[in-house]
Amino acid sequence: VKSLSPALTSGLLNLYPFSFARTPDGSVHMANGIGPVIKWDGQSTMTDNSGVPAPTAACTLAGNPSGSGTITGTYRAYVRFLDKDARPSNLSPVSASVALTNISTITYTNVPVPADPKITRRQVLRNTSGQSLTYYIDVDTTDITQTTFTSTRTDATLGVQTAVELFDIRGSSLANRF
C-alpha cells in the first residue's frame, strides 16, 4: 500500500503496540487497549475515531394535550446518533417515564444536537406500553439541528418500526456496545 502521507495519525501513545482488524466494508480498525479505536478507510490520508459519540443528555417526552387519540400507556425514550455509514452511537440517557392517556401526538423536546461533524442522522427510540426491553425507531431524521419532533404512532404502528433490543437473553446490554 502506497502511503500518501508519512503518518496516518498523530498524537497516539506508541508505547503500546496496535492490533489491526479488517472489517467487511474494507476499513482497518486499530486498537492498543489504551486509546480509542481508530479506523482507516484505505484511501484517505488520515484516520478517524471508529465510534460515534453518544448523546450526553436525555430528551423530554410529553403528550400533546390538544385533541384526543389512542396513544395510551407509560413511555420512555432514548436518542442515538448515526454517522454517514449508518453506524449508531450508544444511547443517550433515558428520558423520564411519562404516563399518557388518549393522546393523539407525542412531542419530543430537548432532543440532543450533535457536536461531531461526522454525525448525519438522529433517531428517537420509544418503547411500547408495558415493556422496556425493546425500543422502536419513532423518529429518524437527517435534521441534526432541530430540537423538537412529534409522532402520532400508536403502539400498534410503532411496533412495526425497526426494533432496537436493549438486552440479550443473558441480560447483557446490546444497545450500548458501540
Contacts in CASP RR format, 6 or more apart in sequence:
PFRMAT RR
TARGET T0000
AUTHOR 0000-0000-0000
METHOD contacts of the structure
MODEL  1
VKSLSPALTSGLLNLYPFSFARTPDGSVHMANGIGPVIKWDGQSTMTDNS
GVPAPTAACTLAGNPSGSGTITGTYRAYVRFLDKDARPSNLSPVSASVAL
TNISTITYTNVPVPADPKITRRQVLRNTSGQSLTYYIDVDTTDITQTTFT
STRTDATLGVQTAVELFDIRGSSLANRF
1 42 0 8 1.000
4 45 0 8 1.000
5 45 0 8 1.000
5 46 0 8 1.000
8 40 0 8 1.000
8 45 0 8 1.000
8 46 0 8 1.000
8 47 0 8 1.000
9 38 0 8 1.000
9 46 0 8 1.000
9 47 0 8 1.000
12 32 0 8 1.000
12 35 0 8 1.000
12 38 0 8 1.000
13 32 0 8 1.000
13 34 0 8 1.000
13 35 0 8 1.000
16 32 0 8 1.000
16 33 0 8 1.000
16 34 0 8 1.000
17 32 0 8 1.000
18 30 0 8 1.000
18 31 0 8 1.000
18 32 0 8 1.000
19 30 0 8 1.000
19 31 0 8 1.000
19 32 0 8 1.000
20 28 0 8 1.000
20 29 0 8 1.000
20 30 0 8 1.000
21 28 0 8 1.000
21 29 0 8 1.000
21 31 0 8 1.000
22 28 0 8 1.000
22 29 0 8 1.000
23 29 0 8 1.000
23 39 0 8 1.000
25 85 0 8 1.000
26 41 0 8 1.000
26 42 0 8 1.000
27 39 0 8 1.000
27 40 0 8 1.000
27 41 0 8 1.000
27 42 0 8 1.000
28 39 0 8 1.000
28 40 0 8 1.000
28 42 0 8 1.000
29 37 0 8 1.000
29 38 0 8 1.000
29 39 0 8 1.000
29 50 0 8 1.000
30 37 0 8 1.000
30 38 0 8 1.000
30 39 0 8 1.000
30 40 0 8 1.000
30 47 0 8 1.000
31 37 0 8 1.000
31 38 0 8 1.000
36 49 0 8 1.000
36 50 0 8 1.000
36 51 0 8 1.000
37 49 0 8 1.000
37 50 0 8 1.000
37 51 0 8 1.000
38 47 0 8 1.000
38 48 0 8 1.000
38 49 0 8 1.000
38 50 0 8 1.000
39 47 0 8 1.000
39 48 0 8 1.000
39 49 0 8 1.000
39 50 0 8 1.000
40 47 0 8 1.000
40 48 0 8 1.000
48 118 0 8 1.000
51 83 0 8 1.000
51 87 0 8 1.000
51 89 0 8 1.000
51 178 0 8 1.000
52 81 0 8 1.000
52 82 0 8 1.000
52 83 0 8 1.000
52 87 0 8 1.000
52 88 0 8 1.000
52 89 0 8 1.000
52 116 0 8 1.000
52 118 0 8 1.000
52 119 0 8 1.000
52 178 0 8 1.000
53 81 0 8 1.000
53 89 0 8 1.000
53 114 0 8 1.000
53 115 0 8 1.000
53 116 0 8 1.000
53 119 0 8 1.000
54 80 0 8 1.000
54 81 0 8 1.000
54 89 0 8 1.000
54 90 0 8 1.000
54 91 0 8 1.000
54 92 0 8 1.000
54 176 0 8 1.000
54 178 0 8 1.000
55 79 0 8 1.000
55 80 0 8 1.000
55 81 0 8 1.000
55 89 0 8 1.000
55 91 0 8 1.000
55 92 0 8 1.000
55 112 0 8 1.000
55 114 0 8 1.000
56 92 0 8 1.000
56 93 0 8 1.000
56 112 0 8 1.000
57 92 0 8 1.000
57 93 0 8 1.000
57 110 0 8 1.000
57 112 0 8 1.000
58 77 0 8 1.000
58 78 0 8 1.000
58 79 0 8 1.000
58 92 0 8 1.000
58 93 0 8 1.000
58 94 0 8 1.000
58 95 0 8 1.000
58 96 0 8 1.000
58 110 0 8 1.000
59 77 0 8 1.000
59 79 0 8 1.000
59 92 0 8 1.000
59 95 0 8 1.000
59 108 0 8 1.000
59 109 0 8 1.000
59 110 0 8 1.000
59 111 0 8 1.000
59 112 0 8 1.000
59 124 0 8 1.000
60 95 0 8 1.000
60 96 0 8 1.000
60 108 0 8 1.000
60 109 0 8 1.000
60 110 0 8 1.000
61 75 0 8 1.000
61 76 0 8 1.000
61 77 0 8 1.000
61 95 0 8 1.000
61 96 0 8 1.000
61 98 0 8 1.000
61 106 0 8 1.000
61 107 0 8 1.000
61 108 0 8 1.000
61 126 0 8 1.000
62 98 0 8 1.000
62 106 0 8 1.000
62 107 0 8 1.000
62 109 0 8 1.000
63 71 0 8 1.000
63 98 0 8 1.000
63 100 0 8 1.000
63 103 0 8 1.000
63 105 0 8 1.000
63 106 0 8 1.000
63 107 0 8 1.000
64 103 0 8 1.000
64 104 0 8 1.000
64 105 0 8 1.000
64 106 0 8 1.000
64 107 0 8 1.000
64 150 0 8 1.000
65 103 0 8 1.000
66 104 0 8 1.000
67 104 0 8 1.000
68 102 0 8 1.000
68 103 0 8 1.000
68 104 0 8 1.000
69 102 0 8 1.000
69 103 0 8 1.000
69 104 0 8 1.000
70 102 0 8 1.000
70 104 0 8 1.000
70 154 0 8 1.000
71 100 0 8 1.000
71 102 0 8 1.000
71 103 0 8 1.000
71 104 0 8 1.000
71 105 0 8 1.000
71 106 0 8 1.000
71 152 0 8 1.000
71 153 0 8 1.000
71 154 0 8 1.000
71 155 0 8 1.000
72 100 0 8 1.000
72 101 0 8 1.000
72 102 0 8 1.000
72 103 0 8 1.000
72 129 0 8 1.000
73 99 0 8 1.000
73 100 0 8 1.000
73 101 0 8 1.000
73 129 0 8 1.000
73 130 0 8 1.000
73 155 0 8 1.000
74 97 0 8 1.000
74 98 0 8 1.000
74 99 0 8 1.000
74 100 0 8 1.000
74 129 0 8 1.000
74 130 0 8 1.000
75 97 0 8 1.000
75 98 0 8 1.000
75 100 0 8 1.000
75 106 0 8 1.000
75 126 0 8 1.000
75 127 0 8 1.000
75 129 0 8 1.000
76 94 0 8 1.000
76 95 0 8 1.000
76 96 0 8 1.000
76 97 0 8 1.000
76 98 0 8 1.000
76 126 0 8 1.000
76 127 0 8 1.000
76 132 0 8 1.000
77 94 0 8 1.000
77 95 0 8 1.000
77 108 0 8 1.000
77 124 0 8 1.000
77 125 0 8 1.000
77 126 0 8 1.000
77 127 0 8 1.000
77 135 0 8 1.000
77 138 0 8 1.000
78 91 0 8 1.000
78 92 0 8 1.000
78 93 0 8 1.000
78 94 0 8 1.000
78 95 0 8 1.000
78 124 0 8 1.000
78 125 0 8 1.000
78 135 0 8 1.000
78 175 0 8 1.000
79 91 0 8 1.000
79 92 0 8 1.000
79 111 0 8 1.000
79 112 0 8 1.000
79 122 0 8 1.000
79 123 0 8 1.000
79 124 0 8 1.000
79 125 0 8 1.000
80 88 0 8 1.000
80 89 0 8 1.000
80 90 0 8 1.000
80 91 0 8 1.000
80 92 0 8 1.000
80 122 0 8 1.000
80 123 0 8 1.000
80 125 0 8 1.000
80 175 0 8 1.000
81 88 0 8 1.000
81 89 0 8 1.000
81 114 0 8 1.000
81 116 0 8 1.000
81 119 0 8 1.000
81 121 0 8 1.000
81 122 0 8 1.000
82 88 0 8 1.000
82 89 0 8 1.000
82 119 0 8 1.000
82 120 0 8 1.000
82 121 0 8 1.000
82 122 0 8 1.000
82 123 0 8 1.000
83 118 0 8 1.000
83 119 0 8 1.000
83 120 0 8 1.000
84 118 0 8 1.000
84 120 0 8 1.000
86 121 0 8 1.000
87 178 0 8 1.000
88 123 0 8 1.000
88 178 0 8 1.000
89 119 0 8 1.000
89 178 0 8 1.000
90 175 0 8 1.000
90 176 0 8 1.000
90 177 0 8 1.000
90 178 0 8 1.000
91 125 0 8 1.000
91 175 0 8 1.000
91 176 0 8 1.000
92 112 0 8 1.000
100 106 0 8 1.000
104 152 0 8 1.000
105 150 0 8 1.000
105 151 0 8 1.000
105 152 0 8 1.000
106 126 0 8 1.000
106 138 0 8 1.000
106 150 0 8 1.000
106 151 0 8 1.000
106 152 0 8 1.000
106 153 0 8 1.000
107 148 0 8 1.000
107 149 0 8 1.000
107 150 0 8 1.000
108 124 0 8 1.000
108 138 0 8 1.000
108 139 0 8 1.000
108 148 0 8 1.000
108 149 0 8 1.000
108 150 0 8 1.000
108 151 0 8 1.000
109 147 0 8 1.000
109 148 0 8 1.000
110 147 0 8 1.000
111 122 0 8 1.000
111 124 0 8 1.000
111 146 0 8 1.000
111 147 0 8 1.000
111 148 0 8 1.000
111 149 0 8 1.000
112 122 0 8 1.000
113 144 0 8 1.000
113 145 0 8 1.000
113 147 0 8 1.000
114 122 0 8 1.000
114 144 0 8 1.000
119 144 0 8 1.000
120 142 0 8 1.000
120 144 0 8 1.000
121 140 0 8 1.000
121 141 0 8 1.000
121 142 0 8 1.000
121 144 0 8 1.000
122 139 0 8 1.000
122 140 0 8 1.000
122 141 0 8 1.000
122 143 0 8 1.000
122 144 0 8 1.000
123 137 0 8 1.000
123 139 0 8 1.000
123 140 0 8 1.000
123 141 0 8 1.000
124 137 0 8 1.000
124 138 0 8 1.000
124 139 0 8 1.000
124 149 0 8 1.000
124 151 0 8 1.000
125 135 0 8 1.000
125 136 0 8 1.000
125 137 0 8 1.000
125 138 0 8 1.000
125 164 0 8 1.000
126 135 0 8 1.000
126 136 0 8 1.000
126 138 0 8 1.000
126 151 0 8 1.000
126 153 0 8 1.000
126 158 0 8 1.000
127 134 0 8 1.000
127 135 0 8 1.000
127 136 0 8 1.000
128 134 0 8 1.000
128 136 0 8 1.000
128 155 0 8 1.000
128 158 0 8 1.000
128 159 0 8 1.000
129 155 0 8 1.000
132 166 0 8 1.000
133 165 0 8 1.000
133 166 0 8 1.000
133 167 0 8 1.000
134 163 0 8 1.000
134 164 0 8 1.000
134 165 0 8 1.000
134 166 0 8 1.000
135 163 0 8 1.000
135 164 0 8 1.000
135 166 0 8 1.000
135 175 0 8 1.000
136 158 0 8 1.000
136 159 0 8 1.000
136 161 0 8 1.000
136 162 0 8 1.000
136 163 0 8 1.000
136 164 0 8 1.000
137 161 0 8 1.000
137 162 0 8 1.000
137 164 0 8 1.000
138 151 0 8 1.000
138 153 0 8 1.000
138 158 0 8 1.000
138 161 0 8 1.000
139 149 0 8 1.000
139 151 0 8 1.000
141 149 0 8 1.000
151 158 0 8 1.000
153 161 0 8 1.000
164 175 0 8 1.000
165 174 0 8 1.000
165 175 0 8 1.000
166 173 0 8 1.000
166 174 0 8 1.000
166 175 0 8 1.000
167 173 0 8 1.000
167 174 0 8 1.000
168 174 0 8 1.000
END
